[in-house]
Amino acid sequence: MPADEILFEAEEKMEKTLRKIQEEFSAVRTGKASPALVEHIRVNAYGTSMSLREMAGITCPEPRLVMIQPWDASNVDPIRKAIEESKLGVHPLVDGKIIRIPIPELSEERRRDLTKVVKKIAEDGKIAIRAIRRDAIDHLKKEQKAGDLTEDELATSEKEVQKLTDVHGEKIDHALTAKEKELMSV
């Protein structure tokens, strides 16, 4: 496999990891209502597990309220149950065919706990990025041993992989800083 393909594949994997981290960040509650808080919750309905956004309309009519309107009224109870079992720490209120989730104000202690959770997510992301770097470099070295890359091409490609790693690590740091600021603002 040419070095360009190895680099492209590594960059693709790093971008995917970054998107996953941002998705996980959006699911961490900040005291403000957002559809992202609940849209990825898995609900058992129709004999399978589906994400909430596939089953209902999710809106935020007020800054501290998430409103969920299932497409099928028979799914109100499974959705309520899935939200209660999630790690959000909120209590859904069923109002006929609509589920309302009031978002309580976060205490200072809870904000610090959530900051720790976000830091853990970011660190896990950085570990994943470094693993991708290691795999790419190992792959490049195998190509060099097989005679498909020269020593100079290997060195250049390793530098490129390191640049990708640094860039994605900085993006994770920026996302972490923004999320911490969002969590700690009252």
TORKOL-4160 file (C-alpha; in steps of 0.2 Angstrom, whole numbers, padded with zeros to 4 digits, m for minus):
186
<pt num="1" X="0000" Y="0000" Z="0000"/>
<pt num="2" X="0007" Y="0017" Z="m0005"/>
<pt num="3" X="0012" Y="0029" Z="0009"/>
<pt num="4" X="m0001" Y="0042" Z="0003"/>
<pt num="5" X="m0015" Y="0029" Z="0006"/>
<pt num="6" X="m0008" Y="0025" Z="0023"/>
<pt num="7" X="m0008" Y="0043" Z="0028"/>
<pt num="8" X="m0025" Y="0046" Z="0021"/>
<pt num="9" X="m0032" Y="0031" Z="0030"/>
<pt num="10" X="m0024" Y="0037" Z="0047"/>
<pt num="11" X="m0032" Y="0055" Z="0044"/>
<pt num="12" X="m0049" Y="0047" Z="0041"/>
<pt num="13" X="m0048" Y="0037" Z="0057"/>
<pt num="14" X="m0042" Y="0052" Z="0067"/>
<pt num="15" X="m0056" Y="0063" Z="0060"/>
<pt num="16" X="m0069" Y="0049" Z="0064"/>
<pt num="17" X="m0062" Y="0049" Z="0082"/>
<pt num="18" X="m0063" Y="0068" Z="0083"/>
<pt num="19" X="m0082" Y="0067" Z="0078"/>
<pt num="20" X="m0085" Y="0053" Z="0090"/>
<pt num="21" X="m0078" Y="0064" Z="0104"/>
<pt num="22" X="m0088" Y="0079" Z="0099"/>
<pt num="23" X="m0103" Y="0068" Z="0099"/>
<pt num="24" X="m0100" Y="0062" Z="0117"/>
<pt num="25" X="m0096" Y="0080" Z="0122"/>
<pt num="26" X="m0113" Y="0085" Z="0116"/>
<pt num="27" X="m0122" Y="0072" Z="0126"/>
<pt num="28" X="m0114" Y="0079" Z="0142"/>
<pt num="29" X="m0127" Y="0089" Z="0151"/>
<pt num="30" X="m0123" Y="0108" Z="0154"/>
<pt num="31" X="m0139" Y="0114" Z="0162"/>
<pt num="32" X="m0146" Y="0120" Z="0145"/>
<pt num="33" X="m0158" Y="0110" Z="0135"/>
<pt num="34" X="m0152" Y="0103" Z="0119"/>
<pt num="35" X="m0159" Y="0089" Z="0108"/>
<pt num="36" X="m0141" Y="0082" Z="0108"/>
<pt num="37" X="m0144" Y="0077" Z="0126"/>
<pt num="38" X="m0156" Y="0063" Z="0122"/>
<pt num="39" X="m0155" Y="0060" Z="0103"/>
<pt num="40" X="m0143" Y="0046" Z="0105"/>
<pt num="41" X="m0152" Y="0037" Z="0119"/>
<pt num="42" X="m0156" Y="0019" Z="0113"/>
<pt num="43" X="m0174" Y="0014" Z="0115"/>
<pt num="44" X="m0180" Y="m0004" Z="0114"/>
<pt num="45" X="m0196" Y="m0004" Z="0103"/>
<pt num="46" X="m0203" Y="m0015" Z="0089"/>
<pt num="47" X="m0191" Y="m0029" Z="0095"/>
<pt num="48" X="m0175" Y="m0019" Z="0092"/>
<pt num="49" X="m0164" Y="m0005" Z="0099"/>
<pt num="50" X="m0166" Y="0011" Z="0090"/>
<pt num="51" X="m0160" Y="0029" Z="0093"/>
<pt num="52" X="m0172" Y="0041" Z="0100"/>
<pt num="53" X="m0170" Y="0053" Z="0086"/>
<pt num="54" X="m0177" Y="0039" Z="0074"/>
<pt num="55" X="m0192" Y="0037" Z="0085"/>
<pt num="56" X="m0198" Y="0055" Z="0089"/>
<pt num="57" X="m0197" Y="0073" Z="0086"/>
<pt num="58" X="m0186" Y="0082" Z="0099"/>
<pt num="59" X="m0187" Y="0100" Z="0102"/>
<pt num="60" X="m0182" Y="0113" Z="0115"/>
<pt num="61" X="m0196" Y="0126" Z="0117"/>
<pt num="62" X="m0188" Y="0133" Z="0133"/>
<pt num="63" X="m0170" Y="0135" Z="0138"/>
<pt num="64" X="m0173" Y="0122" Z="0152"/>
<pt num="65" X="m0185" Y="0110" Z="0144"/>
<pt num="66" X="m0183" Y="0096" Z="0131"/>
<pt num="67" X="m0199" Y="0090" Z="0123"/>
<pt num="68" X="m0201" Y="0073" Z="0114"/>
<pt num="69" X="m0215" Y="0069" Z="0103"/>
<pt num="70" X="m0215" Y="0051" Z="0098"/>
<pt num="71" X="m0220" Y="0047" Z="0080"/>
<pt num="72" X="m0230" Y="0032" Z="0087"/>
<pt num="73" X="m0239" Y="0035" Z="0103"/>
<pt num="74" X="m0237" Y="0017" Z="0109"/>
<pt num="75" X="m0218" Y="0021" Z="0111"/>
<pt num="76" X="m0221" Y="0034" Z="0125"/>
<pt num="77" X="m0217" Y="0022" Z="0139"/>
<pt num="78" X="m0202" Y="0013" Z="0131"/>
<pt num="79" X="m0195" Y="0031" Z="0128"/>
<pt num="80" X="m0198" Y="0036" Z="0146"/>
<pt num="81" X="m0190" Y="0021" Z="0152"/>
<pt num="82" X="m0175" Y="0023" Z="0142"/>
<pt num="83" X="m0172" Y="0041" Z="0147"/>
<pt num="84" X="m0174" Y="0036" Z="0166"/>
<pt num="85" X="m0161" Y="0022" Z="0163"/>
<pt num="86" X="m0149" Y="0033" Z="0154"/>
<pt num="87" X="m0135" Y="0042" Z="0164"/>
<pt num="88" X="m0142" Y="0059" Z="0161"/>
<pt num="89" X="m0149" Y="0060" Z="0179"/>
<pt num="90" X="m0166" Y="0068" Z="0173"/>
<pt num="91" X="m0184" Y="0063" Z="0176"/>
<pt num="92" X="m0195" Y="0063" Z="0161"/>
<pt num="93" X="m0213" Y="0069" Z="0163"/>
<pt num="94" X="m0226" Y="0060" Z="0152"/>
<pt num="95" X="m0240" Y="0072" Z="0147"/>
<pt num="96" X="m0252" Y="0061" Z="0136"/>
<pt num="97" X="m0242" Y="0058" Z="0120"/>
<pt num="98" X="m0228" Y="0070" Z="0124"/>
<pt num="99" X="m0213" Y="0068" Z="0135"/>
<pt num="100" X="m0206" Y="0083" Z="0144"/>
<pt num="101" X="m0189" Y="0083" Z="0152"/>
<pt num="102" X="m0186" Y="0098" Z="0163"/>
<pt num="103" X="m0167" Y="0101" Z="0165"/>
<pt num="104" X="m0162" Y="0106" Z="0182"/>
<pt num="105" X="m0149" Y="0119" Z="0186"/>
<pt num="106" X="m0132" Y="0111" Z="0189"/>
<pt num="107" X="m0124" Y="0112" Z="0206"/>
<pt num="108" X="m0105" Y="0117" Z="0207"/>
<pt num="109" X="m0101" Y="0099" Z="0213"/>
<pt num="110" X="m0110" Y="0092" Z="0198"/>
<pt num="111" X="m0101" Y="0104" Z="0186"/>
<pt num="112" X="m0084" Y="0098" Z="0193"/>
<pt num="113" X="m0090" Y="0080" Z="0191"/>
<pt num="114" X="m0095" Y="0083" Z="0173"/>
<pt num="115" X="m0079" Y="0092" Z="0169"/>
<pt num="116" X="m0070" Y="0076" Z="0175"/>
<pt num="117" X="m0081" Y="0066" Z="0164"/>
<pt num="118" X="m0077" Y="0077" Z="0149"/>
<pt num="119" X="m0058" Y="0076" Z="0153"/>
<pt num="120" X="m0059" Y="0057" Z="0153"/>
<pt num="121" X="m0068" Y="0057" Z="0136"/>
<pt num="122" X="m0054" Y="0069" Z="0129"/>
<pt num="123" X="m0040" Y="0058" Z="0136"/>
<pt num="124" X="m0048" Y="0042" Z="0128"/>
<pt num="125" X="m0049" Y="0051" Z="0112"/>
<pt num="126" X="m0031" Y="0056" Z="0113"/>
<pt num="127" X="m0026" Y="0038" Z="0117"/>
<pt num="128" X="m0036" Y="0032" Z="0101"/>
<pt num="129" X="m0027" Y="0045" Z="0090"/>
<pt num="130" X="m0010" Y="0039" Z="0097"/>
<pt num="131" X="m0015" Y="0021" Z="0093"/>
<pt num="132" X="m0020" Y="0026" Z="0075"/>
<pt num="133" X="m0002" Y="0035" Z="0074"/>
<pt num="134" X="0006" Y="0019" Z="0080"/>
<pt num="135" X="m0003" Y="0008" Z="0068"/>
<pt num="136" X="0001" Y="0020" Z="0053"/>
<pt num="137" X="0019" Y="0020" Z="0057"/>
<pt num="138" X="0020" Y="0001" Z="0059"/>
<pt num="139" X="0012" Y="0000" Z="0042"/>
<pt num="140" X="0024" Y="0012" Z="0035"/>
<pt num="141" X="0039" Y="0002" Z="0042"/>
<pt num="142" X="0032" Y="m0014" Z="0035"/>
<pt num="143" X="0031" Y="m0006" Z="0018"/>
<pt num="144" X="0049" Y="0000" Z="0020"/>
<pt num="145" X="0055" Y="m0018" Z="0024"/>
<pt num="146" X="0045" Y="m0025" Z="0009"/>
<pt num="147" X="0055" Y="m0013" Z="m0002"/>
<pt num="148" X="0040" Y="m0002" Z="m0007"/>
<pt num="149" X="0047" Y="0014" Z="0003"/>
<pt num="150" X="0064" Y="0021" Z="0004"/>
<pt num="151" X="0071" Y="0027" Z="0021"/>
<pt num="152" X="0068" Y="0045" Z="0016"/>
<pt num="153" X="0050" Y="0042" Z="0011"/>
<pt num="154" X="0048" Y="0033" Z="0027"/>
<pt num="155" X="0055" Y="0047" Z="0037"/>
<pt num="156" X="0044" Y="0060" Z="0028"/>
<pt num="157" X="0029" Y="0049" Z="0030"/>
<pt num="158" X="0032" Y="0047" Z="0049"/>
<pt num="159" X="0033" Y="0066" Z="0051"/>
<pt num="160" X="0017" Y="0068" Z="0041"/>
<pt num="161" X="0008" Y="0055" Z="0053"/>
<pt num="162" X="0015" Y="0065" Z="0068"/>
<pt num="163" X="0009" Y="0081" Z="0061"/>
<pt num="164" X="m0009" Y="0073" Z="0059"/>
<pt num="165" X="m0008" Y="0067" Z="0077"/>
<pt num="166" X="m0003" Y="0084" Z="0083"/>
<pt num="167" X="m0017" Y="0093" Z="0074"/>
<pt num="168" X="m0030" Y="0081" Z="0080"/>
<pt num="169" X="m0023" Y="0082" Z="0098"/>
<pt num="170" X="m0025" Y="0101" Z="0097"/>
<pt num="171" X="m0043" Y="0100" Z="0090"/>
<pt num="172" X="m0047" Y="0088" Z="0105"/>
<pt num="173" X="m0039" Y="0101" Z="0117"/>
<pt num="174" X="m0049" Y="0115" Z="0109"/>
<pt num="175" X="m0065" Y="0105" Z="0110"/>
<pt num="176" X="m0061" Y="0101" Z="0128"/>
<pt num="177" X="m0058" Y="0119" Z="0133"/>
<pt num="178" X="m0074" Y="0125" Z="0125"/>
<pt num="179" X="m0084" Y="0111" Z="0134"/>
<pt num="180" X="m0076" Y="0115" Z="0151"/>
<pt num="181" X="m0080" Y="0133" Z="0149"/>
<pt num="182" X="m0098" Y="0129" Z="0144"/>
<pt num="183" X="m0100" Y="0117" Z="0159"/>
<pt num="184" X="m0093" Y="0130" Z="0172"/>
<pt num="185" X="m0102" Y="0145" Z="0166"/>
<pt num="186" X="m0118" Y="0148" Z="0176"/>
